[in-house]
Amino acid sequence: MAKLRDYMRDRIVKEIPYVKINGSMSKRLPNNLNVSFQYVEGESILLSLDLDGIAASSGSACSSGSLEPSHVLLAMGLTAELAHGSIRFSLCKDTTKREIDYTVDCLKTVIEKLRYMSPLFKPDDKGAINV
């Protein structure tokens, strides 16, 4: 699972601009990946991914079901904007590389579409995070 999680992380970081991987990569469960996407809301990402048959969660497990940004992500130093744009992916022992590829491909399309609609997104934004 850790290899697939790292593969997913690497694809997301390489192929989607303005992302931040949340938390330590060495001190986490092997099936967990939490990513912030600047300029988009996590709930919008989740709704779009759901239409593609992909299940994920917003924020951390500690804050699921809440409209407030995750207190855990805020304590880690994320801004409220980045915390609101966070998605948590959980893999299982049956997750395949093909499913990861499908998820990242859909995610790229979703993020691009949502950013295009966002009044906050400007590709040359000097305040953008670069990870």
N, C-alpha and C positions, 0 to 999 in steps of 0.2 A: 504494500500500500504506500509506503514512504516513497518508493521510486516513482509510482504513478502520480502521487501528490507533487513531487518535485518536478516531474515532467509537465504537469499542468501549470504549476507556478512559472516554470521557465517559458512556456508558450505564452502565457498571459503577459508576463513582463516584456517579452520580446515583441509581441504582436499588437498590444493595446497600449497606447500612450496614456500618461497621467494616471498611473496606478501605483498603489502602495501595498506591499505585503505586510500584514499586521502580525506582530509577534515574532518571537525567536523561531528560526527554522530548526534549531537543534533541540529546543526544549518545548516540544509540542507533541501531541498525539500523531501517529503516522498517517491517520486518515483525515486530518483536519487542515483546511486552508481558508484563511480569512483575508479578503482583499478589499481595499477601498478603491472606488472609481470616482475620480474627481469630476465634478460638474453634473452628476446624475444622482437621483435618489434610489436607494436600495429597493424600495417597494416597487418602483417602476421597472427596475431590472427583473425582480422576481416575477412580476406579472407577465412580462415578455418571455422570460425563460419558461414559465409554466405553459405558455401557448406552444412552445417547442417540446414539451414533455420532459422538461428538466426541473428537478426539485432542488431547491437550495433554501437558505435562510438568510435573513438580514441581521447584521450585527453579530453579537456573540450569543452563545447559548444562554448566558445569564440574563439577557434582555429580550429574548424572543417574546412576542406578543405585546410589546410596549412600543408606543410611538416616539418615546424619548430616545435620544442616542444612547448607545451602550455606555454605561458608567465605566466599564472595563476599558473600552477603547479610548474614552476621554482620559482616564487615569494613565493610559499609556502615552498620552501626549497628542492624540489626534484632535483636530479641530472638530467642532460639531458638524460642519459640512462634510468632512471626510468620514466621520462616524456614521452619518446618515447615508452615505454612499457605499457602505460596506456590505459585502455578501460573504456568507460562510458556506463553503462546500464541504460535504462529508462524504468520504469514500467508504466502501465496504470491501470485504474480501472478494466479492464477485465483480467489482468494478473492472472494466476492461479499458485498454488503451483506446480502442475504437470509441467507447463512450466518452472518454476524456476529450478526444479530438472533436467529436460531435459537439460537446458542451462548449469548448473554447471557440469553435467556429461559429456557433450560435451566439455566444457571448460577444464576440467581435462585432457581429451585425447589430445586436441589440444596443451595445454601448454607442456605436457610431450613430445609429438612428436617434437615440435619446439625446446625445450631445448635439446633434444637428437641430433638435427642437428646443434645446436649452438656451435661454437668453444669456446665460452666464458663460457659455463656452465660446472661446476665441482661440483658435489653434496656436497663435503666437503669444498667448498669455504668459507674461513674465513671472506671475505668481504661481504658475502651475508646478506641481510636484514632479520631480524626475527621479524615478527609482529604476 
